[in-house]
Amino acid sequence: MPTTEPGRRRKALLVIHGIGDQPPLRTLGAFVQGLMWAAGRPGPGAARPGVAFAELGGRPRPLVRAPAGTLCDGAEVDVLEYHWAEHAVGRMSALATFAWLLEVTAAGLDFRRQLPFLLASLGPRRAGPLVLRQLLLVTGLAGLAAGLLVALLLVVARAREALAALRLALERLPDLPAAPEAVGLALLACLLAALAVLGRDLLLAWLEARAVARRHPAGAAPGTDPAERGAWHGLHATAAARWAGPGALALGVALLAALGLAHLLRGVLAAYAAALRPLLAEPGVTVGLAALLLAAAARRLLLSHVADIALYVTSDRLSSRARTRRAILDEGEALLRGLLAAGYDEVYLAGHSLGSVVALDLLDRLARRAPGVATPDLARVRGLLTFGSPLDKVAFFFRQRPGEGEAVRAQLLTALHGVRRRPDERDHGPYALAPVAPPFAGLDWLQVHAPGDLLSDRLLHYRVDRRVTLPRYEPFTAHVAYWRDERFFAAALGWLRGEGAVAAARAGAADRCYAGGHERARHASPGRG
């Protein structure tokens, strides 16, 4: 039950991480740091957030407890994460992931289902750019697959020439070098490895310190006095600064030694280069190497940024991956129910990327429990924050899609995922079912989206209360840019504090009904839920 102590309120914020092999507590740490930065320095003598532990979902979980006045005035806030990555690591191949990505992108041009919805929601003028973007994505993905296929065919077609070039290169290889030359080559290899390691460490130390200092200029770090502390450069900045001079000196010495040794061994190195020249001049070899590098980069990108989404959402179908999704939701539901039973007055959920899909699925699970099942006070779930969310793709493309004549099944499936879904353009004919009550009508939903984020959407398929657009347009970095954007955390802190909530505007929302999971009220504009 909620606390009854006069003047004391407690909030819980559950942060759910997104795609990729996420280490435990990284999401929690990054989100808390962002909120602390947005909240600014506490006053002199003010309490600081601290570490605590709570028994939730059947096991002890670490959390950050922010006393009243640090993040929210008059409310103590516990922030914790749901780490589900252990259920999904290594469960999806790169080829299956690419097939999923191509299918989901091409499905955006579905003229029977998706295009009518976009036209009804946005109108032809605003829907046109979205359709064009989807067409460009389909063309790009299909072009990548076609390019790799052409490269493979070229390698196969020139296999005889490539083998001939390989034989010629082997014939031109010089005899085994004498002992002094062999020692020199081994030493040169060691020097090159040392150059790579030292150079990488120096460059990373400088780049990481610069990135941290850019967000924490002199005197601006939360909880510090400008007169006492300058810019914060990171956890190991002091040690890195002491090491930078000797490290640069060692790098210079290793570079000079490598250049001198290469000059002494120039004859042997020239002989090896001459032997490799016919091999590198063969198009079948160079194209094959380039294709392998491109395929390796694409594989890494797919497995780190897309595989988890493909694994989770395709499990809605008849799939061997359904057990993974069920395990993720079972643990998440136990954790969320533990929070609702732990005495918090308000519970908030925040999900990045696939974490937003997990968050909404957890709310769907709670909303559809049978009356006989012990259901916590769902009214205490006050807020949902989604950022970098692929929910539109999941809602339209990879929930189970009924056949053209399956009107009742379509309404049943919609009810399973009915939290804040907009009405679609389906005509249920004589099989329209009776209305059902809308779940979580009092939820304050904030959606944050970056236009350059190709994995996420504005969430046109859902009734979102407020939308924030971050001006991030880099397609390769926008999906993770939320974690480095002060504007995002300022919006997140305002949402957690209840600033700008639209509860009053939704005062009559509970009286509205859904027919077969679809709202009968006038279609709301995409700008506001």
C-alpha positions as CSV (number, residue, x, y, z in Angstrom):
1,M,0.0,0.0,0.0
2,P,1.2,3.6,-0.5
3,T,2.8,5.3,2.3
4,T,0.7,7.2,4.8
5,E,3.3,9.3,6.4
6,P,2.2,12.9,6.3
7,G,4.0,14.9,3.6
8,R,6.2,12.0,2.5
9,R,5.7,10.7,-1.0
10,R,7.7,8.0,-2.8
11,K,8.2,7.5,-6.5
12,A,9.8,4.6,-8.3
13,L,11.3,4.9,-11.8
14,L,12.0,1.6,-13.7
15,V,14.4,2.1,-16.6
16,I,14.5,-0.6,-19.2
17,H,17.5,-0.9,-21.5
18,G,17.4,-1.3,-25.3
19,I,19.2,-3.4,-27.9
20,G,22.7,-4.8,-27.7
21,D,24.8,-6.6,-25.2
22,Q,24.1,-4.2,-22.4
23,P,26.3,-4.7,-19.3
24,P,24.3,-4.7,-16.0
25,L,23.7,-1.3,-14.4
26,R,25.0,0.7,-17.4
27,T,21.5,1.9,-18.1
28,L,20.8,2.7,-14.5
29,G,24.0,4.7,-14.1
30,A,23.6,6.6,-17.3
31,F,20.0,7.6,-16.6
32,V,20.7,8.7,-13.0
33,Q,23.7,10.8,-14.2
34,G,21.5,12.4,-16.8
35,L,18.8,13.2,-14.3
36,M,21.3,14.6,-11.8
37,W,22.8,16.8,-14.4
38,A,19.4,18.1,-15.4
39,A,18.5,18.8,-11.8
40,G,21.6,20.8,-11.2
41,R,23.7,21.3,-8.0
42,P,21.9,20.8,-4.7
43,G,22.2,23.5,-2.2
44,P,24.8,23.6,0.6
45,G,24.2,20.8,3.1
46,A,21.6,19.2,0.9
47,A,21.3,15.4,0.8
48,R,22.8,13.5,-2.1
49,P,21.4,10.4,-3.9
50,G,22.7,7.1,-2.5
51,V,22.8,3.4,-3.2
52,A,20.2,1.1,-1.7
53,F,18.9,-2.4,-2.3
54,A,15.4,-3.8,-2.5
55,E,14.0,-7.3,-2.7
56,L,11.9,-7.1,-5.9
57,G,10.9,-9.8,-8.3
58,G,12.4,-12.6,-6.2
59,R,15.9,-11.2,-5.8
60,P,17.7,-8.2,-4.3
61,R,18.2,-5.4,-6.8
62,P,20.4,-2.3,-6.5
63,L,18.8,1.1,-6.9
64,V,19.7,4.8,-6.6
65,R,17.6,6.5,-3.9
66,A,17.3,10.3,-4.4
67,P,16.0,12.1,-1.3
68,A,13.2,14.6,-1.6
69,G,14.4,17.8,-3.1
70,T,17.2,16.3,-5.2
71,L,15.2,15.1,-8.2
72,C,11.7,15.9,-7.2
73,D,10.5,18.4,-4.6
74,G,8.5,16.7,-1.9
75,A,9.1,13.2,-3.2
76,E,11.8,10.5,-2.6
77,V,12.7,8.8,-5.9
78,D,14.0,5.3,-6.3
79,V,15.6,4.6,-9.7
80,L,16.3,1.1,-10.8
81,E,16.8,-0.9,-14.0
82,Y,15.3,-4.0,-15.6
83,H,18.2,-5.8,-17.2
84,W,16.8,-8.4,-19.6
85,A,19.8,-8.8,-22.0
86,E,20.8,-12.1,-20.5
87,H,17.7,-13.7,-22.0
88,A,18.5,-12.7,-25.5
89,V,22.3,-12.8,-26.0
90,G,23.3,-14.9,-29.1
91,R,19.8,-16.1,-29.9
92,M,19.5,-14.5,-33.4
93,S,21.7,-15.0,-36.5
94,A,22.8,-12.1,-38.7
95,L,21.1,-13.6,-41.8
96,A,17.7,-13.9,-40.0
97,T,18.1,-10.4,-38.6
98,F,18.7,-9.0,-42.1
99,A,15.7,-10.8,-43.5
100,W,13.6,-9.4,-40.7
101,L,14.9,-5.8,-41.3
102,L,14.2,-6.1,-45.0
103,E,10.7,-7.4,-44.4
104,V,9.8,-4.8,-41.8
105,T,11.1,-2.0,-44.1
106,A,9.2,-3.3,-47.1
107,A,6.0,-3.8,-45.1
108,G,5.9,0.0,-44.6
109,L,4.7,0.3,-48.2
110,D,1.7,-2.0,-47.6
111,F,-1.1,-0.3,-49.6
112,R,-3.8,-2.2,-47.8
113,R,-2.8,-1.7,-44.2
114,Q,-0.1,0.9,-43.6
115,L,-0.7,3.5,-46.3
116,P,-4.4,4.0,-45.5
117,F,-3.5,4.5,-41.8
118,L,-0.8,7.1,-42.6
119,L,-3.2,9.0,-44.9
120,A,-5.9,9.0,-42.3
121,S,-3.5,10.1,-39.5
122,L,-1.4,12.7,-41.3
123,G,-3.0,13.6,-44.6
124,P,-1.3,13.2,-48.0
125,R,1.1,16.1,-47.5
126,R,2.6,14.9,-44.3
127,A,2.4,11.2,-45.1
128,G,4.3,11.6,-48.4
129,P,7.8,12.2,-46.9
130,L,7.3,9.2,-44.6
131,V,6.5,6.9,-47.5
132,L,9.4,8.3,-49.5
133,R,11.8,7.7,-46.6
134,Q,10.5,4.1,-46.4
135,L,11.0,3.6,-50.1
136,L,14.6,4.9,-49.8
137,L,15.3,2.5,-46.9
138,V,13.9,-0.4,-48.9
139,T,16.1,0.6,-51.9
140,G,19.2,0.9,-49.7
141,L,18.8,-2.4,-48.0
142,A,17.9,-4.2,-51.2
143,G,20.9,-2.5,-52.8
144,L,23.2,-3.7,-50.1
145,A,22.0,-7.3,-50.5
146,A,22.3,-7.1,-54.2
147,G,25.8,-5.6,-54.0
148,L,27.0,-8.4,-51.8
149,L,25.4,-11.0,-54.1
150,V,27.1,-9.4,-57.2
151,A,30.4,-9.5,-55.4
152,L,30.0,-13.1,-54.5
153,L,29.1,-14.0,-58.2
154,L,32.2,-12.1,-59.3
155,V,34.4,-14.0,-56.9
156,V,33.0,-17.3,-58.1
157,A,33.3,-16.3,-61.8
158,R,37.0,-15.3,-61.3
159,A,37.9,-18.2,-59.0
160,R,40.3,-19.7,-61.6
161,E,42.1,-16.3,-62.0
162,A,42.2,-15.8,-58.2
163,L,43.8,-19.2,-57.7
164,A,46.3,-18.5,-60.5
165,A,47.2,-15.2,-58.8
166,L,47.6,-17.0,-55.5
167,R,50.0,-19.6,-57.0
168,L,52.0,-16.8,-58.6
169,A,52.3,-15.0,-55.3
170,L,53.4,-18.2,-53.5
171,E,56.0,-18.8,-56.2
172,R,57.4,-15.2,-55.8
173,L,57.7,-15.4,-52.1
174,P,61.4,-15.1,-51.1
175,D,63.2,-17.8,-49.3
176,L,63.2,-18.0,-45.6
177,P,65.2,-15.0,-44.2
178,A,68.4,-15.5,-42.3
179,A,68.4,-15.5,-38.5
180,P,69.2,-11.7,-38.2
181,E,66.5,-10.8,-40.7
182,A,64.0,-13.1,-39.0
183,V,64.7,-11.5,-35.6
184,G,64.4,-8.1,-37.2
185,L,61.0,-8.9,-38.7
186,A,59.7,-10.3,-35.4
187,L,60.9,-7.2,-33.6
188,L,59.2,-5.0,-36.2
189,A,56.0,-6.8,-35.7
190,C,56.3,-6.2,-31.9
191,L,57.0,-2.5,-32.5
192,L,53.9,-2.2,-34.8
193,A,51.7,-3.9,-32.2
194,A,53.1,-1.6,-29.5
195,L,52.4,1.5,-31.7
196,A,48.8,0.3,-32.2
197,V,48.2,-0.3,-28.5
198,L,49.8,3.0,-27.3
199,G,48.2,5.0,-30.0
200,R,44.8,3.6,-29.3
201,D,45.1,4.2,-25.6
202,L,46.3,7.8,-26.0
203,L,43.6,8.6,-28.6
204,L,40.7,7.0,-26.5
205,A,41.9,8.7,-23.3
206,W,41.9,12.1,-25.1
207,L,38.5,11.6,-26.9
208,E,36.7,10.2,-23.8
209,A,38.0,13.0,-21.5
210,R,37.0,15.6,-24.0
211,A,33.5,14.1,-24.4
212,V,33.0,14.0,-20.6
213,A,34.4,17.6,-20.1
214,R,32.1,18.9,-22.9
215,R,29.1,17.8,-20.8
216,H,30.7,18.9,-17.5
217,P,32.4,22.3,-17.9
218,A,34.2,24.1,-15.1
219,G,32.0,24.6,-12.1
220,A,28.9,23.1,-13.6
221,A,29.1,19.5,-12.3
222,P,26.1,18.7,-9.9
223,G,27.1,18.9,-6.3
224,T,30.3,20.9,-6.7
225,D,31.3,24.4,-5.9
226,P,32.7,26.3,-9.0
227,A,35.5,27.7,-6.8
228,E,36.6,24.2,-5.7
229,R,36.5,22.2,-8.9
230,G,37.1,22.7,-12.6
231,A,35.7,20.6,-15.5
232,W,35.2,16.9,-14.8
233,H,37.0,14.8,-17.4
234,G,36.0,11.3,-16.2
235,L,36.8,8.6,-13.7
236,H,40.4,8.1,-14.8
237,A,41.2,11.6,-16.1
238,T,43.8,12.4,-13.4
239,A,45.8,9.2,-14.0
240,A,45.5,9.6,-17.8
241,A,46.8,13.1,-17.6
242,R,49.9,11.9,-15.6
243,W,50.4,9.1,-18.1
244,A,49.9,11.1,-21.3
245,G,53.5,12.6,-21.3
246,P,55.4,9.3,-20.8
247,G,52.9,7.5,-23.1
248,A,53.5,10.0,-25.9
249,L,57.2,9.7,-25.4
250,A,57.1,5.9,-25.6
251,L,54.9,6.2,-28.7
252,G,57.5,8.5,-30.4
253,V,60.4,6.2,-29.5
254,A,58.5,3.1,-30.8
255,L,57.7,5.0,-34.0
256,L,61.3,6.0,-34.6
257,A,62.5,2.5,-33.8
258,A,59.9,1.0,-36.2
259,L,60.9,3.4,-39.0
260,G,64.6,2.7,-38.5
261,L,64.1,-1.1,-38.5
262,A,61.9,-0.9,-41.6
263,H,64.7,1.0,-43.4
264,L,67.2,-1.7,-42.5
265,L,64.8,-4.4,-43.7
266,R,63.7,-2.6,-46.8
267,G,65.1,-5.3,-49.1
268,V,63.1,-8.1,-47.4
269,L,60.0,-6.0,-47.1
270,A,60.2,-5.1,-50.8
271,A,60.5,-8.8,-51.8
272,Y,57.3,-9.7,-49.8
273,A,55.5,-6.7,-51.3
274,A,56.4,-7.8,-54.9
275,A,55.1,-11.3,-54.1
276,L,51.8,-9.9,-52.9
277,R,51.3,-7.5,-55.8
278,P,49.8,-10.0,-58.3
279,L,47.4,-11.2,-55.7
280,L,46.2,-7.7,-54.9
281,A,45.9,-6.8,-58.6
282,E,43.4,-9.6,-59.2
283,P,39.8,-8.2,-59.1
284,G,38.3,-11.4,-57.8
285,V,40.6,-11.2,-54.7
286,T,40.2,-7.4,-54.0
287,V,36.4,-7.5,-54.5
288,G,36.1,-10.6,-52.3
289,L,38.1,-8.9,-49.5
290,A,36.1,-5.7,-49.8
291,A,32.8,-7.8,-49.7
292,L,34.1,-9.7,-46.6
293,L,34.9,-6.5,-44.8
294,L,31.5,-5.0,-45.7
295,A,29.7,-8.2,-44.7
296,A,31.6,-8.3,-41.4
297,A,30.7,-4.7,-40.6
298,A,27.0,-5.3,-41.6
299,R,26.9,-8.4,-39.4
300,R,28.3,-6.6,-36.4
301,L,25.8,-3.7,-36.9
302,L,22.9,-6.1,-37.3
303,L,23.8,-8.2,-34.2
304,S,24.4,-5.1,-32.0
305,H,21.5,-2.9,-33.1
306,V,18.8,-5.0,-34.7
307,A,19.0,-8.6,-33.6
308,D,17.3,-8.1,-30.2
309,I,14.4,-6.4,-31.8
310,A,14.0,-9.1,-34.4
311,L,14.2,-11.8,-31.7
312,Y,11.7,-10.2,-29.4
313,V,9.0,-9.1,-31.8
314,T,9.0,-12.1,-34.2
315,S,8.1,-14.2,-31.1
316,D,4.6,-12.9,-31.4
317,R,4.2,-15.3,-34.2
318,L,4.4,-19.1,-34.0
319,S,8.1,-19.1,-33.3
320,S,10.8,-21.0,-31.4
321,R,11.8,-17.6,-30.0
322,A,8.5,-17.2,-28.1
323,R,10.2,-18.7,-24.9
324,T,12.7,-15.9,-24.9
325,R,10.1,-13.2,-25.0
326,R,8.0,-15.0,-22.4
327,A,11.0,-15.2,-20.1
328,I,11.7,-11.5,-20.5
329,L,8.1,-10.5,-19.8
330,D,7.8,-13.0,-16.8
331,E,10.7,-11.5,-15.0
332,G,9.7,-7.9,-15.9
333,E,6.2,-8.4,-14.7
334,A,7.4,-9.9,-11.4
335,L,9.6,-6.8,-11.0
336,L,6.9,-4.4,-11.8
337,R,4.4,-6.1,-9.6
338,G,6.9,-5.9,-6.8
339,L,7.2,-2.2,-7.3
340,L,3.5,-1.7,-7.2
341,A,3.3,-3.7,-3.9
342,A,6.3,-2.0,-2.3
343,G,4.5,1.1,-1.0
344,Y,5.3,3.6,-3.7
345,D,2.8,6.3,-4.4
346,E,3.7,6.6,-8.0
347,V,5.5,4.2,-10.5
348,Y,7.1,5.4,-13.7
349,L,8.5,3.4,-16.6
350,A,11.2,4.6,-19.1
351,G,12.3,2.5,-22.0
352,H,14.9,3.1,-24.7
353,S,14.7,1.3,-28.1
354,L,13.4,-2.2,-27.5
355,G,13.0,-1.4,-23.8
356,S,10.0,0.8,-24.8
357,V,8.4,-2.3,-26.4
358,V,9.1,-4.4,-23.3
359,A,7.6,-1.6,-21.1
360,L,4.4,-1.4,-23.1
361,D,4.1,-5.2,-23.2
362,L,4.4,-5.2,-19.4
363,L,1.5,-2.7,-19.1
364,D,-0.5,-4.8,-21.5
365,R,0.1,-7.8,-19.3
366,L,-1.1,-6.0,-16.2
367,A,-4.1,-4.6,-18.0
368,R,-5.5,-7.8,-19.3
369,R,-5.2,-9.9,-16.1
370,A,-8.5,-11.7,-15.3
371,P,-10.5,-10.1,-12.4
372,G,-9.9,-13.2,-10.2
373,V,-6.1,-12.7,-10.4
374,A,-4.6,-10.4,-7.7
375,T,-4.1,-7.1,-9.6
376,P,-2.1,-4.3,-8.0
377,D,-3.4,-0.8,-8.0
378,L,-2.7,0.1,-11.6
379,A,-3.7,3.7,-11.0
380,R,-0.3,4.2,-9.4
381,V,1.4,3.6,-12.7
382,R,1.6,7.3,-13.6
383,G,4.0,7.7,-16.5
384,L,5.6,6.1,-19.5
385,L,8.7,7.6,-21.2
386,T,9.7,6.1,-24.6
387,F,12.8,7.2,-26.5
388,G,14.3,5.8,-29.7
389,S,11.2,3.5,-29.8
390,P,10.4,1.1,-32.6
391,L,6.8,0.6,-31.3
392,D,5.2,1.7,-34.6
393,K,7.1,-1.0,-36.4
394,V,6.2,-3.6,-33.8
395,A,2.5,-2.6,-33.7
396,F,2.0,-2.7,-37.4
397,F,4.4,-5.2,-38.8
398,F,5.1,-7.9,-36.2
399,R,2.1,-8.3,-34.0
400,Q,0.2,-11.3,-35.3
401,R,-1.6,-10.2,-38.5
402,P,-5.1,-11.8,-39.0
403,G,-6.4,-12.9,-42.3
404,E,-8.8,-10.7,-44.3
405,G,-11.9,-12.4,-43.0
406,E,-10.8,-12.9,-39.4
407,A,-12.7,-10.0,-37.9
408,V,-13.2,-11.4,-34.4
409,R,-9.6,-12.7,-34.2
410,A,-8.4,-9.2,-35.2
411,Q,-10.3,-7.6,-32.3
412,L,-9.0,-10.2,-29.9
413,L,-5.4,-9.6,-30.9
414,T,-5.9,-5.8,-30.6
415,A,-7.3,-6.3,-27.1
416,L,-4.1,-8.2,-26.2
417,H,-2.0,-5.1,-27.1
418,G,-4.6,-2.4,-26.4
419,V,-2.8,0.1,-24.2
420,R,-3.1,3.4,-25.9
421,R,-3.5,2.0,-29.4
422,R,-5.1,4.3,-31.9
423,P,-8.0,3.1,-34.0
424,D,-7.0,1.5,-37.3
425,E,-8.8,1.5,-40.7
426,R,-10.2,-2.0,-40.3
427,D,-13.9,-2.7,-41.1
428,H,-15.2,-5.4,-38.8
429,G,-18.5,-5.5,-40.6
430,P,-21.2,-7.5,-38.8
431,Y,-18.7,-9.0,-36.4
432,A,-17.8,-5.8,-34.4
433,L,-17.6,-6.7,-30.7
434,A,-18.8,-4.7,-27.7
435,P,-16.6,-1.9,-26.4
436,V,-14.0,-2.5,-23.7
437,A,-12.7,0.0,-21.2
438,P,-9.4,1.7,-22.1
439,P,-6.5,0.6,-19.9
440,F,-4.2,3.1,-18.2
441,A,-6.3,6.2,-19.2
442,G,-4.4,8.3,-16.6
443,L,-1.0,7.4,-17.9
444,D,1.3,10.4,-18.8
445,W,3.1,9.2,-21.9
446,L,6.1,11.2,-23.2
447,Q,7.7,10.2,-26.5
448,V,11.1,11.5,-27.5
449,H,12.3,10.9,-31.1
450,A,15.3,12.0,-33.2
451,P,14.6,12.3,-37.0
452,G,17.9,10.6,-37.8
453,D,17.1,7.6,-35.8
454,L,16.2,5.0,-38.4
455,L,15.2,2.3,-35.9
456,S,12.5,4.4,-34.2
457,D,9.4,6.3,-35.1
458,R,7.2,9.1,-33.9
459,L,4.6,6.5,-32.7
460,L,1.6,7.3,-34.9
461,H,-0.1,4.1,-33.9
462,Y,-0.4,5.2,-30.3
463,R,-2.1,7.9,-28.3
464,V,0.9,9.7,-26.9
465,D,0.4,12.7,-24.6
466,R,3.5,14.7,-25.5
467,R,6.2,14.5,-28.1
468,V,9.7,15.9,-28.0
469,T,11.8,16.0,-31.1
470,L,15.6,16.1,-30.7
471,P,17.4,17.7,-33.7
472,R,19.6,14.7,-34.3
473,Y,20.0,13.8,-37.9
474,E,23.0,11.5,-38.0
475,P,21.7,8.1,-39.0
476,F,24.6,6.2,-37.5
477,T,24.6,7.9,-34.1
478,A,21.1,9.2,-33.6
479,H,19.8,6.0,-31.9
480,V,22.2,6.4,-29.0
481,A,22.4,10.2,-29.0
482,Y,19.6,10.5,-26.4
483,W,22.0,9.4,-23.6
484,R,24.3,12.3,-24.4
485,D,21.6,15.0,-24.9
486,E,20.9,17.4,-22.1
487,R,17.6,18.4,-23.7
488,F,16.4,14.8,-23.4
489,F,17.2,14.5,-19.7
490,A,15.6,17.9,-19.1
491,A,12.4,16.6,-20.7
492,A,12.7,13.3,-18.7
493,L,13.1,15.2,-15.4
494,G,10.1,17.4,-16.1
495,W,8.1,14.3,-17.0
496,L,9.2,12.6,-13.7
497,R,8.2,15.7,-11.8
498,G,4.8,15.9,-13.5
499,E,5.5,19.2,-15.2
500,G,3.3,19.6,-18.2
501,A,1.3,16.5,-17.5
502,V,-2.0,16.3,-19.3
503,A,-4.1,14.6,-16.7
504,A,-6.6,17.5,-16.7
505,A,-7.0,17.3,-20.4
506,R,-7.7,13.6,-20.1
507,A,-10.2,14.0,-17.3
508,G,-12.9,12.4,-19.5
509,A,-10.7,9.8,-21.1
510,A,-11.9,7.1,-18.7
511,D,-15.5,7.5,-20.0
512,R,-14.4,6.8,-23.5
513,C,-14.8,3.3,-24.9
514,Y,-13.0,1.1,-27.4
515,A,-14.8,-1.1,-29.8
516,G,-12.9,-4.3,-30.1
517,G,-9.9,-2.5,-28.7
518,H,-10.4,0.6,-31.0
519,E,-11.4,4.0,-29.8
520,R,-14.8,5.2,-31.0
521,A,-14.0,8.8,-30.3
522,R,-12.7,11.1,-33.0
523,H,-9.3,10.2,-34.4
524,A,-6.9,12.3,-32.3
525,S,-4.2,14.2,-34.1
526,P,-0.7,12.7,-34.2
527,G,0.8,15.8,-32.5
528,R,-0.9,15.0,-29.2
529,G,-2.5,11.9,-27.9
